[in-house]
Amino acid sequence: MPHADGRRGPGLGPRLVLFLTVFVHLLGFGLLLPILPYYAKTYGAGGLVVGLLSASFSFFQFLFAPVWGRLSDRVGRRPILLGSLIVTSASYLVFGFSHSLWLLFASRIIAGIAGAVLPTAQTYIADTTSPEERTKGMGMIGAALGLGFTFGPAIGGALSHWGYSVPAFASAGFALIAAILAFFLLPESLSPEAREAAAVKRRERPGLTVAFTDAFARPTVRPVLLLYFIGTLCFAGLEATFALFGHDRYGLSAMNVGYLLAYMGVLAVVMQGGLVGRLARRFGEPRLVRTGFLLLAAGMLAAGGAPPFSWLLVALAGVALGNGLASPSLAGLVSIATAAGEQGSVLGVYQALGSLARTIGPFLGGLAFDTLGPTSPLWIGGTILVFASFLAGSLPRRRDAAPASVPTVPAPVAEP
């Protein structure tokens, strides 16, 4: 059924393909996460090189998220999503057949470039949902992210029993299957009129720096971008040092840490996939962002006190649920505040800032761990998030966020 503004929600086929596209990118990332340091060390890599190898993925996502976002405004969402899956499959084949350190770097860089299409998946949701359903749609994308990151490390660790190349070949196969499904089941979501309008605007204002300046020039978008960067920075610092913290304070093994991360991932998926849409309709996105940041802060500060293990589980639940509230709510707000022909560009900037935060956060978290102590990334991140929660008061309400300039051109999406 079409929405009141003329948009149709994506049908079952497109929803499945979008879910799989995001899931496959994060599953492949997670599959390689537990084996990447060991694989690199077989070629003589030290700690610094292993760190650079991990960071290269997020850094190239940061560089290319606005590229694919702007390009999708001009050529459509479907070719970008389809191409990303094919290139991702190729990158994992390069990883699997690697025989040197530089090939490992090449595979992670290519995967990072291809994996920078999350904003394109989000813009597909934006093209095909009403503002009232936008945060629920973004929650579906968040659930795919959470599931991919939850199951990836466990599957990768199990498959590595047969060799470090096997998880990479499995990732290549998953990406190829998703590409085949996208070819048959994913129609274009952006109308020719909106594409032409975007092409005209890009000719008038070329260059990627324009995407950043235009996004930050919007008073309804600027606080969303800032809060997303801060939240992702603090969460990435926690992720990077959590295993070290768990080992130092609780004597946890790598397997135990994996179970805890899976526990957090499942809670976040439940929130993003099932609850956040209904909560957003009832309470509004700004209130959910503020509540999410406060839950994140409370969870990190409580965990930083190194409580008994049973209470640590409660603290980590706060972290997971807080992230599950805040992330899709911010993505929904930034999309609602952007016109149809600019969704790819603005959401590209949004995700580029997230990738930059995931590049910087682990470095800062590790530096704090080494210099200030094992609990310092949790205390620092939690404190920053408390102050950031006050900034949520500057977020626009849904009805105030709608763009007043470039008109939205609704594009009906064929039901499969």
N, C-alpha and C positions, 0 to 999 in steps of 0.2 A: 504494500500500500504506500502511495506517495505521502510525504509529510505535508504540513500546512503550507510550507514555503515552496512546494513544488518539487522537492528533492525526494528521491527514493532511497531507502536504505539499501546497502549492497545485498544482493541475493545470497543464498547459501553457498553457491560456487565461489563467487568473489570473496566472501568472508573467509571461506576455507583457505583460499589461495593467499590472501593477505596474512592470515594467521600463520600459515606454513612458511611464508617468505620471511617474516620476522623471526619465527621460531627457528628456522634453519640457520639463519645468520648467527643467532646466539647459541644454538646447539653446537654448531661447528666451532665457535669460539670456545665454548665450555669443554668440548671434547678434547681440544688440544691443551687446555689450561694445565691439567696435572702432568702432562708429559713433555711440555715445551722445554722446561729447564733441563730435564734429563737428556732429551734429544740434542739440545744445543751443546751440552757438556761433552757429548761424544765427539764433537768437533773442536774441543778445546776451549769453549767459551767459559769465561769467568762470570762472577756475579753481575758486574756492570754490563757486560754484553747481553746476558740473559735479560736484565732489566730493560735495556734498549730494544731488544727483540720484542718484548711484551708491549712496550710503549709505542713501537712503530705502528701497530694496528690502530690504536686510538688516535695517534697523531695524524695519520692519513685520513681517518674518518673526519677529523676536525677540518682538514683542508678541503675535502671533497663533498661534505654534506651540503654546503651552499651551492656548489657546482651542479650537483644532480637536482637539487631543489629548483634552481632557476631554470635548468634545462627542461625539467618536467612541466614547468609552466608554459614552455614554448612548444614542446613536441608531444606532451601528454604523459600520463603516469605509466601506462601499460608498457611501452618499450623500455623505460628506465628500470622498472621492476623485473621484467623478463631478462633484460641484459645483465642485471646484477646477479641473478641466480646462475646464469651460465658462466660468468666470469668467476664467481665464487667457487663453483665446482672446479674450474680450471686451477684456481689458486691452491685448493686442497690436493689436487693431483701433483702439482709442483712440490708441495710439502712432502707428500708421500714418497715421491721419487728423488727427493733431495739427497745429494751426496756431498754437500759442502755447506758451510755456514752462510755464505752469501745467497745460496738458493733458499735457505730458510727465511732469511730477511726478505728476499724477493716475494716469497709466498705470503708472508704476513702483510707486507705492504700492499700487494694486490688484493688480498682479502679485506684489508682496511678500506681501500678505495671502493671496492664493490659493496662493502657492508655499510657504506655511508648513505644508504637509501632509506633509512628509517623515516626521515621526513617525507619521502615520497609515499610511503605506505600511510603515513598520517594524513597527507593531503588527499589521498584516495578516500579515506574516511570522511574528511572534511567536505569533499565534493559531493558525497552521497548521503549525508546526514543533515538533519535540521540542527540549529543551535541547541535545542533542548536535548537532543540525543548525542551531542558531540562528545561530551566527557565519557559517556558510556562506551562510545566507539573507541576513544583513546584508551579506555580501560582494557578493551580487548587486545589492543596492541601491547599494552603493558603486561597483560597476562601471558602473551606469547613470549615476550622478553623474559619474564620470570620463569616460565617453564623451561625455556631453552637453557637458561643459566643454571636452573636447578638440576636438570637431568644430564646436561652435557658432561660435567666433570665425572659423575658416577659412571656413565657409559664409557667415556674415554679411558678412565682408569681400568675398567673391566676389559675393554678391547686391547689395551696395551699389553695384556698378557701374551698376545700373539705377535707383538712387535710394535714399535713406535709408529710405523707407517699405517697400520690397520685403522686407527681412529680417523686419520686423514682421508683414507679411501672411503670410509663409511660416510664422512661428511660430504665428500664429493658426490656420492650416490644420492644422499638426501637432497642436496641442492639441485641435482639434475632432475629428480622426480618432481620437485616443486616447480622447476622451470617448465616441465612438460604439462603439469596441471595448469600453470599460468597461461600457457599458450592456448589451451582449449577452453578454460573457464573464466578468464579475467578479461572483461570488456573494458574499453576506455571509459574513464569517468569524467574527463574534462571536455567540455563542448568546444567545437572549432572556433566559435566566437571568442571564448575566453582565451584560447591559445593565441589567436590573432592579436587580441588586445595586449597580452603579455609580450608577444614578439615586438609589437610597436613600442611598448614601454622600454624594453631592453635595448632597442636600437637608439632610443632617445637618451638612455642613461646606462651605457655599457660599463662593465667592470664589476668584479666581485666585491670590492670595497663598498660599492653603492648599496649592495644588499645589506651590509652591516649598518651603514649610516642611515639608510631608510628605515630599517627595523628599529633602531634605537631612537630615531626621531619621533616615533609614535608614542604619545603619552600613555596609551592604554596597553602597549606592548612592552615598553621599557621595564617596568617593575617585574613583569612575568619573566623576562629574560634574566634579569639580575637574580631573582629568587631561584630560578632553575639552576643557574651556575653555582650559587652558594650551596644549595642542597646537594647537588651532584658532587661538588668538591668535598664536602664533609663525608658523604656516604662512601665515596671512592677511597678516602683516607682510611676509613674503617675497614673496608673490604681488603685493602692491601696489607694491613697489619693484623688482621683478626687472628690468623693462624699463629702468628708469633705471640700475640697476647694470650691465646688459648693454651699454647704450650708453656708459656712462662708462668701463668697464674693457676692453671688447672691441670697441667701435664697432659694435655690432649694430643692424640696422634693425628696424623693427616686425615685418616679415615673418620675420626670423631669430628674434626672440623668440617669435613665434607657433609656429615649428617646434620650438623648444626646449620650450615648454609642452606641445605635442602629444606630443613624445617622453616627457616626464614623465607625461603623462596615460595614454599607452598602457602604460607600465610599471606604473603604479598599477592600471590595469584588469586586466592580466594577474594581478597579485597578488591583487586583491580578487575577481575573477571566477573564478579557477581554482585558486589555491593556498591561500588563507587558511583555507578550511574544513578541508582535510586537515591543515594544520599545527596548527590549533586542537585537533582531535581527538587529535593526537599529543603536543603540548607543553602545551596549556592556554592560555587567553586571557591570564592575567597575564604569562606569559613572553613571549608575542607582543607585548604592549603595551610591556614593558620593552625588548625587542629593537628594536621599531619606533621608540621614542623615541630610542634610542641611534643607530640608523641615520639618523634625521632630524637629530639633533644633529651627528653626524660629517659628514653631507653639507653642512649649512649652514656649519659651521666651516671645512670644506675649501674650499667655494666662496668663503667670506669672505676667504680668502687670495689670491684672484684668481689661481689657478694657470693654467698653459697650457690652451688651450681643450680639448684632448683629455682632460685630467684634470678639467676642469669638467664634462664629460659624465658622468664616473664619479661625481663628487660629487652631481650632480643625480639620477643613478640611485639613490643612497643615500637622497636626500630622497623620491623617488617611492615606492620600495619600503618605506621606513619608514612613510610615511603609509598605504600600502596594507595594512601589517600592523596598525598601531595602531587605525585608525578602525573597521573592522568588528569588531575584538576588543572594543573599548570598548562599541560598540552592542550586541553580543551579550551582554556581561556585564550591562549595565543592564537588558536585557530579561529575562534569566534570573532576575534578582533581584526581579522585579516580578510580582505576581499578574495573572491574565487581565483582571479588571475595572478594573485600574489602569494597564495598559500605555499607553493613550493619554495619560493625565495625566503619567506619569513620563517617557515618551519625548518628550512635548511640552516639558517642562522641559529635558530633555537637548538637544533641537534649539534651543530658545530661547537656551540658553547658547552654542551654536555660532554662532547669528546675532548675538548680542551681541559675541562675540569677533571675528566678521567685520566688525562695525561699528567696533570699537575698534582692532583690529590694524592696518588700513591707516593710520589716523591716527597711531598710535604709530610705525609703520615709517617713514612719511613724515617725521615730526618728527625721528627719529633720523638719517635720511638727510641732511636739511638741516643739522642741528646738529652731528652727530658724524662724518659722512662716509659715502660710498657703500656701504662694506662693513659699517657698524655694524648694520643690521637683521639681517644674517646672523650676525654674531658674538654679538649680544645674544640672538637667538632660539636659537641653538645652545647657548649657555651655560645658558639657562633650561631647555632640554630635557634637558640632562645631569642637572641637579638633579631635574627632574621624574621622570626615569627611576627614581630611588631611591624615589619615592612609589609606584611600581608594585608594590613589595613589600607594600603594604597592601591590594592588590586581592584580593577573595575568589576562591577557586577555585570552579569551576563547581558542585561538589556542595555547597559551603558557601553559595553565593549564592542558592539556591532559596528563595523566600519561605515562611515558616512559618505565616503568618496566613491571608489571604484565599485560599480554595481555588481552584485553577484549574478552570474548567468547560470541558472540551474541546468544540470545535464542529467537527463533520465538515464538510468543504467538498466540495461536489459536483464530481466530475471532469467536465470539459467533454466 
